């Protein structure tokens, strides 16, 4: 939610490359997407989340504990109401809620925001216990994931890869932004070459191949506006790595964004 604009909970869903894809405007809507994938048997309880975002999105209002535990039992209207009325307005409260529900057990976050949460050990980690189950959120601060060493070299994460059953890849497009430092700081898209290098890195390929569900949050307000968000989206989805052969993704995304009319983004 930006200013007084209501949170947008619409989503675009399709199946491609043996994966379930969801495009959303506001990142908190990922809860709806993940629960839908769970209801359809695509993922089970205790999934592992890969999270690429400028921010860690690890905020949590403790007053939401009881409701969060019941997310998987909620009907559509109840979940929509919870997301619209209960979650923090800045789209940074949804991951911990999913953990309290049992849908997600652990998460691995790649971020570059200056805020560094408290941590227990290396790699930086946030953890909590809910109903006897320990949840861990591993934090890697890096603007370019192609520069990160193989994360499976960390024993905890290697065990996570070995024993986790289901994975979700969650991308906020603001991960692919930079600051143009002129007279006025302005958030801008990174170059297509830079984005392509990152998503063709071994780390991204591993996350992509392991994941059954992919959520992509457009978050144009955090990307520098509609034009910059469009540039990022085009660079990301037109890369040969995704291999959307004979699939008119641009027309579908354009229609989705036009229909919901929340940010009026379009492809030329």
Secondary structure, DSSP 8 states (H G I E B T S, - for coil): --TT------EEEEEETTEEEEEESSGGGHHHHHHHHHHTTSS-TTEEEEEE-SS------GGGHHHHHTGGG--HHHHHHHHHHTS-TTS--SHHHHHHHTSEEEEEEEE--S-----SSSSEEEEEEETTEEEEEEEEE-S-GGGS--GGGSHHHHHHHHH---EEEEEEGGGGEEEE-SSS-EEEE--HHHHHHHHTSHHHHHHHHH-SEEEEE--GGGTTSHHHHHHHHHHHHHSTTT--TT--HHHHHHHHHHHH-SS-----
